Amino acid sequence: MPVPLPAHRALDRPLPPAPERVLRAARLFTGATTGHILDGAVVVRDGLIAWSGPAADLPQPQRDWAVTDYGDATILPGLVETHAHLGSYARAVQPDVPDPARHAVGFEALASVKIARQLATVGVTTVQSLGGAHYLDVALREAVAAGLIEGPRIVAAGPPITPTGGHDWQDGGEADSLAGLRRQVRDHHKAGADAIKIMATGGFMSHSTAPWNAQFTVEEFRVVVDEAHRLGLHVAAHAHGTQGIERVVEAGVDFIAHGSFVGPDGRTAFDPALADRIAARGIYVDTCAPPSYPPVAGETNPHVLALWRHGVKVVPGHDIGAVAPASGYTQGLKRWAAAGLPTAEILVAATSRAAAAVGLAGVTGALLPGYSAEILVVAGDPLADLAALDRVIEVVIFGRAFQRDQSVPADPTDRLNPADPTAAQGAAPRPVTVETQLHPHAPAASRDRVVFTADRPDPADRAAPFDTAARRDPDNPLPGAPLQAQAAHLDRLARAAAHPVVRQAPADRPTIRPIDSSQPQPRPDRLAQAADHLAERQAPANPTNRPTTRPPDQFEQRPRPERSPT
């Protein structure tokens, strides 16, 4: 009988030590400055950056090492995604078994691996997971660190904290009191979370929450912040509405996701004074915000330029896995450039600043001695053209070359829907019908309803969640977003501003209008007949007109018959 190996030796391929190597290219961008070094080199030893600088100044001991020369390429720090939901892909597909709910957790865990690897494939070597059920992001972080799977460095937040029935309550982070909030933070710490995510406002992609309303008071936010900071955790706040942004800034959070500046009337209104307060407190902001309303002509990313001009530390966060696929990361950076941000500023934001935003300042995000060797090599010069980031040559994570998966970059110009043959012929979009439907929580100030139309994919034509060949809505905040998410996002955005809900009306079937629940509806004959039949069976006739008797209950006490004294 063979002797079983210890658990740590039961792998076919034990994790080898990180190799010692020298990387050289025509350009080196360290992430510490906004310029690059011509003919630069990086020395990797024990999984760390041992040296970086001009190749001509390479230290003598490393001159004899084997050098990987990439030629006309750029070496830069691995990119950082500050806002992802790694397990969300699993909710768009189901295992083909009779009881798929039984496999929900395992399926979501495997989907998390898929999205994490897709991010690493496009050059993202660090990702902050801002919300997921079952603490799967913590388990994934540990699996990567142990070498069970290859993937990016993960900063895990676990389930987001939200009030009962609040935005994203399904992930399991509900809390309704000061004591409940403290317990949630402590439970996250006990589970091994690196950060705390709190839903400061409602969301556009959840039912019965208002994105413009705060979900907690300042006191409640402050309890979460104080408890998290006591435990060494940073706090990220999901905040669309200006009211929620104001409260979390006062409470002292470290990171704001979205920062959409949605006012109480459902309209977008940037607040310069609030932006100055955010900058003064040093709060990081990702700008994954929905399109402004009223629409802004030529808008590519709401508020990013205004926030940057007010000194706010903007960082790239794209809601990867929930709204955008991993391949949409670089498209988000290009939208920043189209909004007016300098390319060098974008690269710093995507590397060293983003690393600081997720609590890893001094650990990763820069090619400096002592930092973790997380490196991206791309063909061309991204300082001259961000499209170079799509031409990945090599990705290094923890000092080891990452074996990349296949990936098709998201194409924002590809709007063809394979299910709609007229789209390929340049035909006009199918007619759009408008249904007036007001969000139940819409404020009175937004009761003025404005009719608008949009080129929307029909629900019957929706392709796979991350099908980059599918037609996309031009108003979606990022290209390549799941069509289901686009539809939900636009519906919620329309309702938030008390606009009509826009739905596509296919030409081959009539538009279905909602039933007016205020009017009595005719009862179908089949249901009436079934109800009558059931009533007859439950109350049969009594032909003898005698009182109905029932057998005596065997446990019922009955009088004993009197016996004669004989």
NORCORBEL-V323711 format. One record per helix or strand of 3 or more residues. SS is the DSSP state (~ for helix, > for strand). FROM is the first residue (numbers start at 0). LEN is the number of residues. Records with the same first field share a line. If there is no record, write none. Layout:
SS: FROM-LEN, FROM-LEN
//
This chain:
~: 6-3, 54-3, 59-4, 87-5, 99-22, 132-13, 168-3, 177-14, 217-13, 241-10, 271-9, 303-6, 325-14, 342-15, 385-5, 420-4, 443-3, 458-3, 482-14, 524-14
>: 20-9, 36-9, 47-7, 66-3, 72-5, 78-6, 123-6, 152-4, 194-5, 233-8, 254-8, 283-3, 312-3, 374-5, 391-6, 431-4, 500-4
//
